[in-house]
Amino acid sequence: MNLCVRASKALASTIISTASHPFALKVRLLLPLFSCFHDCPTSSSIATNSETHYRDLIFYTIEENPWAFCNNKWVSDQFRPVLIDPELFIRVLSSIQIKPRIALRFFRWAECQPDFQRSEFAFCVILEILVKNNLMRPAYWVVERVISLKMEGIVDVLVDGYVVPKVSVKLLDLLLWVYTKKSMIERCLFVFNKMIINGLLPDVKNCNRMLRIFRDRDLVTKAREVYRMMDECGIKPTIVTYNTLVDAYCKEGELQQALELLYEMQRRGCFPNDVTYNVLINGLSKKGELEQAKGLIGQMLKLGLEVSAYTYNPLIHGYCKKGLLVEAAGLEKEMIIKRASPTVATYNTLMYGLCMLGRMADARHRFSDMLKKTVMPDVISYNTLIYGYCRLGNIKEAFLLFGELQYRNLVPTVVTYNTLIDGLCRLGDLDVALQLKKEMINQGISADVFTYTILVNGSCKRGNLSMAKEFFEEMLQEGLEPDRFAYTTRIVGELKLGDTSRAFRLQEEMQARNIPPDLITYNVFVNGLCKSGNLEEATNLMQKMVRDGLVPDHVTCTSIIHAHLENGHLRKAKEVFYEMLSKGVNPSVVTYTILIHAHASKGRLELALMYFLEMQEKGVFPNVITYNALINGLGKVRRMDHAYKFFAEMEEKGILPNKYTYTILINENCNMGNWQEALRLYAQMLDRKIQPDPCTHSALLKHLDEDYRLHAVQYLESLILGSEKTSEVRT
């Protein structure tokens, strides 16, 4: 039986089966398609001259009317028999293949006619015509139409040998490409698997497109499976394949897999480029593996690869996040030497690191430096500085920057407003915070979950839990879903006021909303219970979190240690500390600082110094509070030479003293009668623009009689006014 006869019988059987079983699969038919139609001999039984007649009629119609078949409204009853007969339509389409653009025009017109009987075969025919003539753009349109009509059976037609394999691969690749552009994951996998099973190898570019989708959707398991199948069937990966997979592994935190892939590509002779290394450096930096990331920059330079801000910025961010600003600044200098110009993101990162340490003068210097180098600040630059000032309680400077941001025609974001609202709430100025929220909404910026969480937190700090509840309910009315942080904020407020039962009810509400307690939630409860004196209940809760499959971290252990220290149980605190170490939990700077403070304040300076040395050996760097604890302990036992040694050491390390550092030293100097030194320290405070507080003044003046106090106040006033004259001070 010739092929045309088989086609006719197959189509006939399709029509019959469809009539009795409308949901029956219509595509797995034992017939060849268009690739054989144009070679079929004429048979009086099935192949008359009808297709020739219609072919000539189509050509004649277009010759007479060049706009024929160009739009849906053009109608001709002469072609109705072709529209309602799928077999005839295929034969007619085949007969006009010599003029592929006319074939496409006729197909498009027919496709839009109400009487047209669609079939997967007709779509395959027109696609084959287009692909053979390299008309890929219209072919793309046809495939999109196939997808919109959900003619999923076309895949079976293409893989089951009804089309020449070479053309079939092209069409399947085109279909796969469109599926990837539409991010239709399941359909991508279906086509990919069908091709692999039938020995039709997808284009590696399509494989790469699939991998990108899986990476962006965090579907690393699917990406790994596609890569495995590529390898098994001999699809050679490209640099894009490897880079996409490396990025996917890094996003999932699977850094070892990413590094192994780097070595694999090198073994296979696919040499990594700057993108490969940048992705790995970014992944390692985010995980805190800074030295390893830095080593990869060294490898890049040895290989002669180009380094850029994309190379250095993640590592700079990693160092800033750890408070290692000296190392971060060193990297910035290195990138300039290597002709990798710092970007606005570089400056923003360095400013953020400085703001986190309260070094606003240095942060502003960086900001000025950025302007000098014609790197224009963005809204993130201003948000960063505003955040830094708000953390220090300098809301006035924060609002000045807010005004400057708008003057530069930058649009404040919800983050800008949230930062300012948070700054106001920290100062207890909830009324102004609410005015700012109203202004934000008037500017067309909707309050988000963070806005309400900040207001809830501000209300809790003021002890106004009814207002906190109102903000929480308003958030729900606005259709915002409270997240874990929003609930945790309310729980913190309840615990601060000692209402543990209400706090636990909120936790139950969280669970009812499918927000199970995480490590942070447990830490909040443990810390709250410890502060309210329920140390035993806090310890029991820590054991419960272990039973729930959560591992206590340094925050959990530090809360328990701090509670023991507050109760004067230094030995018990020490036991918990060493138990923490034995379980592989690394202490933080806070853990060591509270241990140093507790021992130093009780005169046990040897142990305090031991913890101070140990923390640095473990790579935990002391901060200003750590140094203050040591200086305070040394001052109390009148070891002022050692206190000044640590005072100098902290400055050498770039840790600036704060008002508490100066108040401690001023207090001890006054206790010892060293008035001149106390006043010198006070003057230095003012020179450094460190604002003294009532405690500073109390420490400075507490031992003075009325006569001396008058001289001291005069001297202080002369310092404040910048006078060169100094008052004579009696000692």
C-alpha positions, 0 to 999 in steps of 0.5 A: 500500500502506498504512503498516501493510502496509509495517510488517508486510512489513518486520517479516516480512522482518526475521524471515526475514533474521535466521533466515538471516543472524543478524548482518544489520542489522535496522533499515534497513527501509523501513517507517514506525513508530509515528507512522503506526501509530495512523492506519492503517485496519483491513485484513482481511489484516494488521490484525484486531481483535487489538490492540483485544482485547489493549488491552481485556484490558490495561485490564480486567486492571489494573482487576481487579488494580491490581498487574498488570504491576507486577513481573516475577513477575506472569505471564499466559499470555493475553499470550504471543501479544503477547510472541512477535509483534513486529508485534502487540506494536507494534500493541498498544503503539500502541493503549494510547498514550492511557494512557502510564503503562499503556503504560510499565508493560506495556512494562517487564513485557514487557521482562522476560519470557523469551519477549519478542521485542525489536526496535528498533521496539518501543523507538522506539514506547514512547520516542515515547509517553513523549516526546510525553507529556513523561515524560522520566524513564521515557524516560531509563530506556528509553534506558539499557535500549537501551544496556545491550542494545547495540541500536545500530541504533536510531540508524538507525531514528531518523535514517532518517525512521521517526519524526516528525522533531521527536520523532526529534530529541528521542529522539536528543538523549536518547540522546546525553545518556545516552551523554555521562553514561556518557562513551561517546565513540565512541557520542557521536560516532556519534550526533552525526555521524548527526544532523548528516549527516541535518540533525537538529541536536543540542541545544547542551547535548549539544554542551557535554556532549561538549566537557566529556568531550573536555576532561577526557580531553585530547582537544582535537582532537575538541573542536575538530572538534565545535566546527567542525561546530557552527559549520558547521551553525548550532548557536549556541554558548553561554558554556558552549561557549566556556568549555569550549573555552577550558579545553580549549585552556589544559589543552593549553597552546594559549594562543594558541588560547584567547585567539583564542577569547576575541576570537571570542566577543566579536565574536559578541556572547557576552560572556565572564564571570568563568569565562572569565577565570579559566580563561584566567588559570589557563592563562597563570599555569601557562605562566609568562605572569604579566604577561599573566594580570595584564592579564586581571585588569585587564580583568575589573575594567574590565568590572565582573566579579566577581574571587575567590580563583579569579581570584588564586590561580593568579597568586599561585602563578605568582609564588611558583613564580618566587620573586617573593614581593613580587609574590605578596604584593602580589596578596594585598593587592589581592584583599583590597581587591577583597573577594576573600577569601583561601582556604586555597589562597591561604595554602598557596601563599604558605607554599609560596613562603616555604618554597621560599626557606627563610623558615620564620619568615615561613611560620609567620607566614602560618600564624598569620595564617590561623588569626586570620582563621578560615581553617582549615588543611588537610592541605596546609597542614601538608604545606607547612610540614613540607616547608619544615622538612625541606628545612632539616633541621629534622626536630624542628619537622617532627615537631611539626607532624605531631603538631599535624596529628593533634591537629586531627583531620586525617588525614596522607596518603601525601604527609605521610609521604613528606615526613617520610621524605625529610627523615629520608633527607636527614639520613641517618637511614634507620632512623627513615625505615623505622620511619615507613614501617612506621607509615604502612602500619599506619595503612592508607596504602600506600607508593607509587612516591614512597615507594620512590624516596625510600628508594632515593635515601636509600640511594644517598646513604649509598652503600648501593647494595645496599639501594637495589636491595632497595627497588627490587625491593620496589617491583616485588614490591608491584606498583608500576610504577617511573616515570622518576623512580624509575629516574633516582634509581637512575641518580644513585646509580650515577653518584655512585659513579662506576659509569657502566656500571651507570648505562647498564644501568639506562637500557637497563632503562628502555627495555625497560619502554617508558620512553624517556630524556627530557631529565631522564634525559640531564641526569642522565647529562651532570651525572654524567659531568661530575662524574666528570671525563668531560667529553668523554663528557658532550659526546658524550652531549649531541650524541647527545640532539640526534640523538635529537630532544631539545633541551638546556636550561639544565640540560644547558648549565650542567653542561657550563659548570660542568665547564669552570669546575671544570677552570679553563677559563674561556674554554671555559665562556664559549664554551659560555655564549654558544653556549647564548644563540645557540640561544635557551636561557635561562640560569638563576640557577644558570648565572649563579651558577656563572659569578659564583662562578668569576670572583669566586673568581679575582679577576676581579670585573669579569666577575663583576659583568658577569654579575650585572648581565646576569642581572637585565637578562634577568629572572633574579633572584639568590638567596642563593648568588649574593650569597654568591659575590659577597660572597666574591669581594669579601672576598678582595680586601678590598673590604669596603665593596662586600661590605657593599653587596651584603649590604644589597642582598640584605636589601632584596630580601627575600633573607635571608642564611644561615650561609654569608653570615655565615661569609664576612663573619666570616672576612674580618673576622677575617683583617683583624683586625676582631674587634669586627665579626666578633663583632657579625656572630656576635651578629646570626646568633644573634639571627636564629636562624641556627645557626652551624656548625663552619666559622663557629666555625673562621673566628671563632677561628682567629687567636686566641691562648689568652688571647684565645680564653678571652675570646672564648668567654666573650663568645660564651657571654654572647651565647648566654645573653642576658646584657647584660654583654659581655666586653672584647675585645683588638684 
